[in-house]
Structures are given as C-alpha cells and as structure tokens.
C-alpha cells in the first residue's frame, strides 16, 4: 500500500537464469497507487533486462492488473503471474532503507529463504 502522505514506495526486481540469481535492483519510487507501483516495478525489470542485453526474458509479477496493463503496452516480453516473495522483500526493504547495495552478491539469510521458496538458487 502506498503511503498517502509521501507517496513513496519501494520496488523490487529479482532476475534469475535457470533458477540462479543473476541480478536485481531495489529502488524508491513515487506513485499514487499500488497498481502504479507494480507497473513501475515491471518497467524497472524491463530496463534491467535491456541494460544487460538479456534477450530471452519472462516478466513475472504478482499483480494481475499490472500484468494486463503491461501486456497491452509491450509485446516484446513473455509475461506471467506468479507470487514472488523475494521481490516483495527487496521492495519493502528498499522502502524502509534497509536493503543493502550488495544484496544480489551476498543475499541476507532472510532473503535466501525466500529465494529458495520462490524456486531460486541464491
């Protein structure tokens, strides 16, 4: 839920290849709704993929509404709905200012548990 006073929220992107964590980001954003936060997270994921030259990309999100919206805008990526505890952890930790800059290289134990639950190898 977006803070109505500040409209600040965190987005989390977790990138994987065959289950292995290969990248990601946490970023603070300004948004007017939870749906907008989800769309901004997908947009950041697309930017991360393009910046790294990843050409076979599947975007996964836990927001069915954002998924429908983005599918209308972009036909370049395969997209699907999945719950993603690791990305949520990154988003919340970023919003709280508690996400370390090296979380991809050295994931905290709490994140490792979620990566494993989400089917990722940390």
C-alpha positions, 0 to 999 in steps of 0.5 A: 500500500502506498503511503498517502502522505509521501507517496513513496514506495519501494520496488523490487526486481529479482532476475534469475537464469535457470533458477540462479540469481543473476541480478536485481535492483531495489529502488524508491519510487513515487506513485499514487497507487499500488497498481502504479507501483507494480507497473513501475516495478515491471518497467524497472525489470524491463530496463534491467533486462535491456541494460544487460542485453538479456534477450530471452526474458519472462516478466513475472509479477504478482499483480494481475492488473499490472500484468494486463496493463503491461501486456497491452503496452509491450509485446516484446516480453513473455509475461506471467503471474506468479507470487514472488516473495523475494521481490516483495522483500527487496521492495519493502526493504528498499522502502524502509532503507534497509536493503543493502547495495550488495544484496544480489552478491551476498543475499541476507539469510532472510532473503535466501529463504525466500529465494529458495521458496520462490524456486531460486538458487541464491 
